[in-house]
Amino acid sequence: MCGQPGTEDPLCESLGSLALVELLLGQLRQAEGHARASLAVAERSALPRESRAGLDHLVLAGVAVEHNDLTTARTHLDLATASAGSRPEPAAAVEAAVIGSRLAAAEGGRERALAVVCGVSRPAAPLHLSEWMADELAIAESCAHLAHGDAGAALDALDAVTSQRPEYAVVRARALLAAGSSDRGLEVLAELSVLQPVTAANRAQACLLQAQAAAERGSTEDAHGFLREALGLARPEELRRVFVESGPWVRRLIRRDPQLAQAHGWLLAHGLGYPRAGACGQLPVMVEPLSERERQVLRQAAQLLSTSEIAAELYVSTNTVKTHLKSIYRKLSVARRSEAVHRARDLGLL
């Protein structure tokens, strides 16, 4: 219904809200598309940042975390936080805390990861938490402990809530395996089939936990089977985070199977520490070098500036910027701006 002039605000907010729902359902590509559509509406209509909830940037941060693109995730999360101001919408505040905690844990900051979660769950001013919000924060807290090998604290965090969500079951199983209770962990995973909705990320992580348990008992063939299933589930949305968080045993299993590594370069490039243009040969080299002006445009694009903002920074027209961007895409063999930034970083251009 938002097709008339003056409806840009509700259109931007609705697209952002839809993107957030899709993110929570694990539909990353759709979530990213609607988040970028929200940003495009804001750019076209010149909506001031302070008048927007920042859900689009929050969703893009969440997508980047799942892709294990921590730099992009941090940039978008900072922009989302700045847009939300001092009184963010509660559900968005909780999800921002979850994403921030995952980022901090991935960067090695256990105390910072826990502080982000506790800042929402136990704020100075009382905040009413719905059951879903309490679950999200408990799961995030548990994951922060698991990232630093404290299975006992991870289980304690989960015990603070009672949940029937698949995400909760998967993290509990992960904590039980980390605590040495493999049998109990596998029992929890067996109950996953009756819980709904189970996202691809939930199913992929469940397969990884089964692979881990199989590897620990010496069933290498079973472990490889579960790993292949997890890779198949994760590939459509490029879910790298679950593999990185699973630990070094995943890397060891993949390295023992060159064909598996070759088939899943999408994961190895960003997920398990291989140089993107190296081990798996997934990306072509540049068609031709970038000009100095194209490098300038690319550096501005990496700061998430809009086309008009780049034009203002470089004192050129928006059409000139668009022409440079098209040339950059062609030379880097990509189709959109985010891919160009990723490729440029991989090639050492940024």
ZAMARGU-4260 file (C-alpha; in steps of 0.2 Angstrom, whole numbers, plus 5000, padded with zeros to 4 digits):
<rodrens>
0) 5000/5000/5000 | 5015/5011/5002 | 5016/5017/4984 | 5011/5036/4986 | 5023/5050/4990
5) 5024/5053/5009 | 5023/5034/5013 | 5042/5031/5013 | 5043/5030/5032 | 5031/5016/5034
10) 5038/5007/5018 | 5055/5008/5025 | 5050/5002/5042 | 5039/4988/5035 | 5053/4981/5024
15) 5065/4981/5039 | 5053/4972/5050 | 5050/4959/5037 | 5068/4957/5034 | 5070/4954/5053
20) 5057/4941/5053 | 5065/4932/5039 | 5082/4933/5047 | 5075/4924/5063 | 5067/4911/5052
25) 5084/4908/5044 | 5079/4915/5027 | 5095/4925/5024 | 5094/4929/5006 | 5076/4935/5007
30) 5081/4945/5023 | 5096/4953/5015 | 5085/4958/5000 | 5072/4966/5010 | 5085/4975/5021
35) 5093/4982/5006 | 5077/4987/4998 | 5073/4996/5015 | 5090/5005/5013 | 5086/5010/4995
40) 5070/5018/5000 | 5078/5028/5014 | 5092/5033/5001 | 5079/5038/4988 | 5068/5048/4999
45) 5083/5055/5010 | 5075/5049/5026 | 5086/5056/5041 | 5095/5042/5050 | 5088/5048/5067
50) 5070/5045/5061 | 5073/5027/5057 | 5074/5011/5068 | 5089/5004/5059 | 5081/4987/5057
55) 5089/4986/5039 | 5107/4988/5046 | 5103/4976/5060 | 5097/4963/5048 | 5112/4965/5037
60) 5123/4963/5053 | 5114/4947/5057 | 5117/4940/5039 | 5135/4945/5039 | 5138/4936/5056
65) 5130/4920/5049 | 5141/4921/5034 | 5156/4924/5046 | 5160/4941/5038 | 5164/4949/5055
70) 5170/4966/5048 | 5154/4969/5038 | 5144/4963/5053 | 5152/4976/5065 | 5150/4990/5053
75) 5131/4987/5050 | 5128/4984/5069 | 5136/5000/5073 | 5125/5009/5061 | 5110/5000/5068
80) 5114/5005/5085 | 5117/5023/5080 | 5100/5023/5071 | 5090/5015/5086 | 5096/5029/5098
85) 5094/5027/5117 | 5076/5019/5117 | 5076/5005/5104 | 5062/4994/5100 | 5063/4979/5113
90) 5064/4965/5101 | 5077/4974/5090 | 5087/4978/5105 | 5087/4960/5110 | 5092/4954/5093
95) 5106/4968/5092 | 5113/4961/5109 | 5113/4943/5102 | 5122/4948/5086 | 5134/4959/5096
100) 5137/4945/5108 | 5141/4933/5094 | 5153/4946/5086 | 5162/4949/5103 | 5164/4930/5106
105) 5171/4927/5088 | 5183/4941/5091 | 5189/4932/5107 | 5180/4944/5120 | 5171/4933/5132
110) 5168/4946/5145 | 5162/4958/5132 | 5151/4945/5124 | 5143/4942/5141 | 5142/4961/5145
115) 5132/4964/5129 | 5119/4951/5134 | 5118/4956/5152 | 5116/4974/5147 | 5099/4969/5140
120) 5093/4955/5151 | 5098/4965/5167 | 5097/4983/5162 | 5098/4998/5175 | 5080/5002/5170
125) 5068/4987/5170 | 5064/4980/5153 | 5049/4968/5151 | 5056/4952/5142 | 5044/4941/5133
130) 5047/4922/5133 | 5056/4923/5116 | 5067/4937/5121 | 5072/4928/5137 | 5076/4913/5126
135) 5087/4922/5114 | 5097/4930/5128 | 5100/4914/5137 | 5105/4905/5121 | 5117/4919/5117
140) 5124/4919/5134 | 5127/4900/5133 | 5135/4902/5116 | 5147/4915/5124 | 5152/4903/5137
145) 5154/4888/5125 | 5166/4899/5114 | 5178/4899/5128 | 5176/4881/5133 | 5165/4883/5149
150) 5152/4870/5147 | 5146/4871/5165 | 5142/4890/5163 | 5134/4887/5146 | 5122/4874/5154
155) 5118/4885/5169 | 5113/4899/5157 | 5101/4888/5148 | 5094/4881/5164 | 5088/4899/5168
160) 5074/4897/5155 | 5062/4884/5150 | 5061/4883/5131 | 5054/4872/5117 | 5063/4881/5103
165) 5074/4871/5091 | 5088/4883/5094 | 5088/4880/5113 | 5088/4861/5110 | 5103/4862/5098
170) 5113/4873/5110 | 5109/4862/5125 | 5115/4847/5115 | 5131/4856/5110 | 5134/4861/5129
175) 5131/4843/5134 | 5144/4836/5121 | 5156/4849/5127 | 5153/4843/5145 | 5157/4825/5140
180) 5139/4819/5140 | 5138/4814/5122 | 5124/4801/5125 | 5112/4814/5133 | 5117/4827/5120
185) 5112/4815/5106 | 5095/4811/5115 | 5091/4830/5115 | 5095/4830/5096 | 5083/4816/5094
190) 5069/4826/5101 | 5073/4840/5088 | 5061/4832/5075 | 5046/4837/5085 | 5050/4855/5087
195) 5046/4868/5075 | 5051/4878/5065 | 5068/4870/5063 | 5079/4881/5052 | 5093/4876/5040
200) 5105/4882/5053 | 5098/4872/5067 | 5098/4856/5056 | 5116/4859/5050 | 5122/4862/5068
205) 5113/4846/5073 | 5122/4836/5060 | 5138/4843/5065 | 5135/4838/5083 | 5131/4821/5077
210) 5147/4821/5067 | 5157/4827/5082 | 5150/4813/5092 | 5154/4800/5079 | 5172/4806/5077
215) 5174/4805/5096 | 5169/4787/5096 | 5180/4783/5081 | 5166/4781/5068 | 5175/4791/5054
220) 5164/4786/5040 | 5148/4791/5050 | 5157/4807/5055 | 5160/4811/5036 | 5142/4807/5032
225) 5135/4819/5045 | 5147/4832/5039 | 5142/4830/5021 | 5124/4832/5026 | 5128/4848/5036
230) 5137/4855/5022 | 5122/4852/5010 | 5110/4860/5022 | 5121/4875/5025 | 5127/4878/5007
235) 5111/4887/5000 | 5112/4901/5013 | 5131/4900/5015 | 5130/4897/5034 | 5148/4898/5039
240) 5146/4903/5058 | 5140/4885/5063 | 5155/4877/5056 | 5167/4890/5064 | 5159/4888/5081
245) 5160/4869/5080 | 5179/4869/5083 | 5195/4863/5074 | 5189/4845/5072 | 5178/4851/5057
250) 5194/4858/5048 | 5203/4841/5051 | 5189/4831/5044 | 5187/4842/5028 | 5206/4842/5026
255) 5206/4823/5025 | 5194/4823/5011 | 5201/4834/4996 | 5185/4831/4986 | 5174/4838/5000
260) 5185/4853/5001 | 5185/4856/4983 | 5166/4855/4982 | 5163/4867/4997 | 5175/4882/4993
265) 5161/4893/4999 | 5164/4888/5017 | 5183/4886/5016 | 5185/4904/5009 | 5178/4913/5024
270) 5174/4900/5036 | 5189/4889/5041 | 5204/4900/5038 | 5209/4897/5020 | 5214/4911/5010
275) 5200/4915/4998 | 5210/4915/4982 | 5220/4900/4987 | 5216/4883/4992 | 5200/4879/4983
280) 5202/4889/4967 | 5184/4896/4968 | 5187/4913/4963 | 5195/4920/4947 | 5208/4933/4946
285) 5204/4951/4942 | 5200/4953/4924 | 5211/4969/4924 | 5218/4981/4937 | 5207/4994/4945
290) 5210/5012/4941 | 5215/5024/4955 | 5198/5032/4954 | 5189/5015/4955 | 5200/5011/4970
295) 5193/5028/4978 | 5175/5023/4974 | 5178/5005/4981 | 5186/5012/4997 | 5170/5023/5000
300) 5159/5009/4996 | 5168/4998/5009 | 5162/5012/5022 | 5144/5008/5017 | 5141/5025/5009
305) 5127/5027/4997 | 5130/5031/4979 | 5125/5049/4982 | 5136/5050/4997 | 5151/5043/4987
310) 5148/5056/4973 | 5148/5070/4986 | 5164/5064/4994 | 5173/5063/4977 | 5165/5078/4970
315) 5158/5069/4955 | 5140/5065/4949 | 5130/5050/4954 | 5130/5043/4936 | 5149/5044/4936
320) 5149/5034/4952 | 5137/5021/4945 | 5149/5019/4930 | 5164/5016/4941 | 5154/5003/4951
325) 5149/4994/4935 | 5167/4994/4929 | 5173/4988/4947 | 5160/4973/4946 | 5166/4968/4929
330) 5185/4968/4934 | 5182/4959/4950 | 5170/4947/4942 | 5156/4950/4955 | 5137/4956/4953
335) 5135/4968/4968 | 5143/4980/4979 | 5145/4969/4995 | 5153/4955/4984 | 5165/4968/4977
340) 5171/4974/4994 | 5173/4956/4999 | 5183/4952/4984 | 5194/4968/4986 | 5198/4963/5003
345) 5203/4945/4998 | 5214/4952/4985 | 5222/4965/4997 | 5215/4980/4988 | 5207/4987/5004
</rodrens>
